[in-house]
Structure formats: structure tokens, C-alpha cells
Amino acid sequence: MTTAIAGTDEVVTFRVGSQWFGVAVLHVQEVIGHQRIARVPLAAPGIAGLLNLRGQIVTAIDLHQRLEIPHATSESLMNVVVRDGDELFALIVDEVGDVAPVPSDALEPLPANLDGAWSRVCTGVVRLEQGLLAVVDVTRLLDESNTRP
């Protein structure tokens, strides 16, 4: 099921590389600092590994790789833990911003020339003073090939 931004929804904003993204606050369980991630041999591209979140095993998704954004190795990473159905996933991001309202009339369609990973996982963009905020559909992001066990 695809989550649409209806009325005025709120999104949790985060930065990957130099681009700001947002996911619906209803999907976000929590934001945590950098966690030790156990690498999984032969894991699919974009799967950073597994982490232990208070006894629950959570799949960590490397958004740099998933969204085809180059890594900046000097940054301290954070995790946005999202829930999709009964499963938890940790989205590895560079920085977490604020919770921002997104009025439905502010959400614009994706540019027609946008291709690749962004066009598959984003539902639209919001113009901000400092640039564009791309709104990510968590279900689409997690439905990418080889994300789920």
C-alpha cells in the first residue's frame, strides 16, 4: 500500500549527501544515533547489515547506495527507524532534521526527467528556501528488490 501525503501531513526530514528527504512521520518509530551494524555476507546491494535494537533484529538500509548518492566517509551517521507492517528497518542517513508540515498543495510531482532510484521511491518534491525536499514513500523504498528477507 502506498502512503500518500494527504491534507497536511508531517514528514521527518533527513539528509543523504547534500539532498534533503522526508518520510511520513506515521512510518517513523524513532531516530537513533549510529549503531554497530553486523555485516551480512552476500547481502543485496543497499543492505548494510543487521543491528540490534533493544533485542529486536533490524535490517539496516544504506540510503547512500540505495539512492545512488556518493558516500562522505567523514560524517557521523544516524538511523531513522521506520516501520512497514510488522517489520522494522533502519535507514542510514547523514543527518536528521526537523519534523516539517507538508501541505498537500505544496507537494509537486517529480520532474519528468528524473530517473533511477529516486523516481522509483519518491512521491513528489516540496520547494523549500534552501532547495528541494524529496518525499520518500517508505513502502516503495522497502519494496525495492532484495530488501525483505
N, C-alpha and C positions, 0 to 999 in steps of 0.2 A: 504494500500500500504506500503510495506516495503522499508525503505530507506537504500540503500546500500552505503557503502563508496567506491566511485569510483574515480580513478585518485589519486589526493592528496586532501583530504578533511580536514577540520579543525574540531576539537571537543572541546567543553568546558569541562574541566576536573573538577571533584569534588570527594570528599572523603566521604564515608559512612563507619563508623567504621574505620578499618585500610586499607580498599581496595579503590583504585582509579578507577573511572569510567569516561567515556566520552560519550557525546551525540553530534550529528552533530550540528554544530553552526547554520545551517539553521533552526533548530527547536526551538532554544532558542530565546525568546523575550527579556528577561532581567534577571539580577541577583539582588535580593533584600535581605536585612537583615531580621532578624527574625521578623515575623508579628504575630499579635494577631489572633489566629485561633478559630473560633466558632465551638465547637464540635457538631456533628450531632448524635442524639440518634439513635441507631440501625444501624449505618453506617457499611459498609462492612469492613472486616479486611484490613488494609493498607490505609484506608481513614482517615486522621487525622481530617478533617473537612473542613470548608469553610473560605476563607479570602477575604477581600475587597481590591481590587487593583484599586485605583482611581475610585471607583464607579462600578467596574465590579466584580461580584462574581466569585471566582476562587476555584476549588476543590484542596485541599492540599493532596498530596500523601506522606505518611510516608515511605521513602525508606528503613529505617531500618526494618520495618515489612514486606514490600513487597519483599525485597531481603533476608529476614531471617538472618539479621545481628543484633547482640545484641546492645542495646542502651547504650551509655555512657552519663549519665544524666548531667555531669558537663560541657558539651560543649555548646557553643552558636551556634545555628543552623542558617542556611541560606536557601534561597529558589532559586531554578533555575526555572524560569517561562518558560514553553515550550508551544508551540502552535501545536495543531494537528487538522488540518481542521479549523473550526471556534471556537474551544474550547481552553481555556487556563487552564493549570494545573500547580500548584506549587509543585516542587519536593523538599521535605525537606531533606537537606543534612547537613553534619557536617562542611564542608569547601569547598570553591570553589577555584580551582587552575587557571591555565592559559588556554588560547586557544592554542591548540597544533596541528601541522600538522600531519596527519596520511596518509603517502603514502600507496597506495593500496598493494604494495609488502610487507609492514611491518605488515599488518593485517593477523594474523594467525587464523585458525579455533579454535573453542572452544575445550578444551580437551575432549576426548571421555567419560571419567569417570565423567564429570561434570553433575550433575542432579539438579532437583529442580528449583527454581525461576530463577537462573542465566542462565540456559540453555534455558529457555523459552524467556528471554528478551534480551540476549546478542547476537551480531552477530559475535564476534571474540575478540581476545586479541592482544595487542601490547606489545612487550617486551621493558621495559624501564630500565635504570640503577638501579632505586630504586625498581623495581618489575614489575608486570603486570598491564596494563591498560585495563579494560574490556570495550568494546564499546557496549553501550546500544542502542537498536532500540526503539525510543520513541513510535512508533505505537504499537509495541508488548507489551511494558510496560503498555500502557494505555488500551490495549485490554484484559488485564487480567480480570477475572470475577469480576463483580460488581464495575468497576471503573467509568463507564459512567452512567449518570442519566437515 
